[in-house]
Amino acid sequence: MSTSESKTIAVIGSGLIGRSWAMVFASGGYSVKIYDNQPGQAAKAIVEISKQLKELEDAHMLRGELAATQQLALISSYEDLSQALEGAFFVQECVFEQLEIKQSVFQEIEQVVGKDVILSSSTSCLVPSSVFSKVQNKSRCLVSHPVNPPYYVKLVELVPHPQTTATIMDTTHALMTKVGQVPVCLKREIDGFAINRVQAAIIAESWRLVQDGVISVKDIDLVMSEGLGMRYAFIGPMETMHLNAPEGLEDYMKRYGEGIMRVLTSFGPVPNFFDEGAGSIIKEMCELIPNNEQHLSARKERRDQLLMHLSKLKKDK
C-alpha cells in the first residue's frame, strides 16, 4: 500500500500523550496502532482509552463523526515494533523526554519503515536536529509538539528539521487539520519552540512579581485566568493590539509602544527558581492547592472539564 493510500498511524509510547494522540487520530477515522515496549502497557492504554471515549460520548464531547465504539475499534495495541509500524504512513513518537531514548527509538523505526513514512516526535523541548541526529533520511522528520492535554487543547506546533522538505510539512499540516487539531508551522527550529518561549516569558515575569512582593500567587494567576486569558482564549496578542486602538496595530504602537518599551527595560534578570525565595512561592502555592495526589488530581480533572467546555464553545462560536 502506498503512503498516500494508507490510513494507518503508529503511535510509539502509550503514556498520557500517546493515548491522547491515539484518540485524536481515531476521531479522524484513522487506524491507530499503539506500541509500548513495556509488557502489557499498550493493552492497558486501550482500556483507559475505552473509558475516556465512553465518558466523552456521554458528555456529548466526543470528537469526530464516529461513535465511541467505532473509534475504539480503530485502535489496537502492540508489543512488537515491526508489527506496530506495518502499513503506517505516519509515526508519532511519544516516549520519555530523554534525548538518547528518542534517538534510539527513531534509529529502530528507520530500520523498519519505508523511505516515505513521516517520522514525527512529540517532544516539548528537544529541537529536531538533536532528536533526529542519528536518522539517515532527515528530510521526512519533524516535531509535532502538542499542548497538554492534546485532546482538549488543539494547537500543535510543527517544527521542521533543517532538512525537512516542504511536502512533509504540508502533509503533516493537512493531517493535523483533518483530525481537528490546529497546527502552526515554525519556519525554523528554535529552543523552546514558540509555545514554551512565550510561556517562559509569562512564567518569569509572574515569578518576579511574586518574589518582589508586588502581588500574591493567587492574584497573579487571576491576572491571567480572569484577565488576559479571557481574551487570549479567542484572539492572540497581535490581534489584541490591533483591536485595542481605533486605527489598528500601527496606531496602537504610536499610542503605547514607548510605554511597552519602558516596562520591558524594567524587567529584572531571569529568576532563580531554586533559591531561598523560591521556597516561599512554592509554600504559598501549596497552601492554595496542596501538592498531594487527591488535591492535584481534583484540580486536573477540573482543568480538563473546563477545557472541554471551552473547546466546545470555541467550536460553536
N, C-alpha and C positions, 0 to 999 in steps of 0.2 A: 504493500500500500504506500502511495507517495505521501510526502509530508502535507501537501495541500489537501489531500483527501481524508487524512486521519482526524478522528475526533477524540483521540486519547491523550491524556495528560498524565505524566508521572509526578507525584509529589514525594519528595525524599525527606523523610522525617515526619513523625506522627504526633508531635507536641501541639501546643496551642495554635501556633501559626500554621503548621502543616494541616491540622484539622480545619482551620478556618479557610485556608486556600482550597482544600478539597470541597468544602461546602459551596464556596463561591463558584468554582469551576462546574460543579454538578448542577448548580442553579441555572447555568447557561446551557445545559444539555450535554456537557462533555462527559465522557467516560473517564473516571479518575482512578488511578492505581496508586495506593499509598504504600510506601516501603519504609520499613524500620528494621535496623539490624539487631535490635533487642527482641528476643523471642517473645511473642505474644503482644507486643506493644501496638503494632499496626491493627491487630484484631480488636484490641481494647479501644482503639481510636474509633473504629466503626461503631462500637456500642455507644460511645459518647456522642458521636455524630448523630446516630439514630435518635437519641434522647433530645438533642438540641433541635433537630429538624421537626420533631413532633411538637415540641414546646413552641417553636416559631410558628408552625402551622396553626396551632390552637390559638395563638395570639394574633393571627392574621398578619404576621410579619415575615412570612416565608418569602424569600426572593425567587424570582423566576416564574415561569408559567407551569412548571411541573409540580405535582403533588409531592409531599414529603416521601412517600413510599417509592415514587418513581425516581426521585433524586437519590435516595439511599441505594436503590438498585444499580445506579451508575457507579457506585464507589466500591472498590474491592481492596483487600489488604494482601501484602506480600512480605515474605522474609528473604526472598531471593531477588537480588538486584536485577539480574538479567530478565527475569520474568516480569518484574515491575516496569522495566523500560521497553519491553517488546511492544512495538506498534505506536509508541508515543511520538508526537511531533514536537512536544514542548515539555521540558523538565523544570519543575520548580523545586529548588533545594531549600530546605527549612531546618537544617541541623544546627548544632550548638554554635554560638557566635565565637568560634575559635578558628583563627586563620588556617592553622595546619590541618584541622579536621576538614574544613571546607575544601582546601586544596586537594587533599587526598580523595575526598568524595568525587570531585569533578574529574580527577585522573581516572578513577574507576569507571565513571559514567562514560567518559570519552572512548574507552576501550570497547564499549558495548554498543553505543548508538551510532546511527549513520551520520554522515557529514552535514546533513541539512537540519538535524534536530537542534532546536534552540535550547541553550543552557542558561537558566536564569537562577540567580541567588536572591534569597530574601534578606540578606544581611542588612543591618541597620547602620553600620559604621565602618565597614571594611570596603575600601574602594575596589572597583572591578580589576584594576591592573594587579592588585595583590591577590584577590580571590582566584583569578584565572591565570596566574603566572605560570602554572605548570600544565596548562591546557595547550595542546598543539594548535588547534584551529580556534583562535580567539575571535574570529570575525562573527561568530554566531553566539557570543556571550554577552550578557548584560546583567545588571542588578535590577530586580523588581522589588523595591522596598515598600512594604505596606505600612499602614498606620494601625497600631494595635488597639482594638481587635478589628481585623480587616473586613469581617462580615458586616459590621455596623458602620465603620468609617471607611468610605470607599476610595479615598485617594491612594494612589500608588505612584511612587517615583520610579521612572525608568532611567537608569544611569548607564551610559554606554562605556564599554572598554575602549581605549584609544583606537582599537582595530575593528570595533563593531560596525557592521555595514548598516546603511540607512534602511535597507529592506528588512533587516531583523528588528530594528526599532519600530518600523511601520507595522510589521506583522504582530509584534507584541502589543503595540498600542491598540490595534484593531481587536485583538483577543480580549484585552482587559476591558475595552469598551463594550464588547459583546456580552461579557458576563456581568456587566453592571458596575464595574469599578470606574473610577475617574482617574485616568492616567495623565501624568505630566512628564514631559521629556526634558531632562537636563541635556545641555549641548555638549558638556564635557564632565568628567568626573572631578569631584572636589571633596575634601574631607568633611564629613558630616552631611553631605548632600544638601538639599535645600531645607527640608523639614527640620532636621536636627540643628542646623545653623541658626535658623530663626528661633527655634525652641531654646537653644542655648543662650541666645541674647536675652530672651524673656526671663529665663531662669536666673541669669547672672544679675540683672538689674533688680529682680524681685528679691533675691537673696541679699543684695547690698542694702536695699531699703529696709528690710527687716533687721539686718545686722547693725545698721547705723541708727536704729531706734526711731526711724521715721514712721513705720507702720507695723502692725502685727501680722503674724502668719495668716490668721483668719481673714483680715481685711485685705491683704494683698491678693488672696485668692478671690475675694469678692470683686476686686477691681477687674479681674478677668471674667469671672463667671456671670456677673451682673452688669458689667460694663462693656469692655472691649469684645469679649466673647460673644455677646448678644448679636452684634453686627457682623463679626468675623465668621459666624456660623453660616452666613449667606453671601457676604462680599469680602474681598480681601483688602489689605492695606492700601493698595494702589487705587482701587475703585473708591474706597472710603474717602481718600483725599480728594479724588476727582469730584465726588458728590458733595463734599463739605465746603465748597466755595462756589459763588454764583457763576463763575465762568470756567470751572474745571481745574485741572491739575496745575496748569501754569499759574492761574490766579491764586490757587492755594499756596504755592511756593512763594509767590510775591508777598502774601499776607503773613505766612507762618514759617517760611524757610529759615530766616535768621534765628527765630526762637528755637526751632528744632536743632539747629547747629549749636546754639549756645548750650542747650540742655545736653547734647551729646558730648560736648567738650567737658562737661561737669562730671561725667561718669568716672568712677574710680577704676582701679585695676581689676583684673579678673579675680573674683572672690576665692578665698581658700576654703574649700568645702570640708576640710578636715581639721581645722584649728579649734581652739577652745570655744570661740564664738559660735562655731557650728553646732556645738552641743546644746546650746540654749534654744536654737531654732528647731532642732530635732525634738527637744523636750516639749516645746510649745505645740508642734505638730501632733505629737503623740498624746498630748492632753486633749486635743480636739478629736482625734481618731486613734485610739490605742492600737499599737502595732502587733496585735495578736491575730491569729487566724480568723476568729469569729468576727471581729470588727472589720478587718480588711476585706474579708470575703463578702460581707454585707454591703460595704461601700462599692466594691467592684460590681456586684450584682445590680446595685442602684445605678452605677455608671452605665452599664450595658443596657439596662432597661430604658434609661433616658436617651441614650444614643440611638436605640431602636426607634423610639418615638420621634426624635429629631430627624432621623433619616427618612422616616415616612412623611413627615411634614415637608421636608425639602423636596421629596419626590412629588408630592401632591400640590406644591405651591404653583 
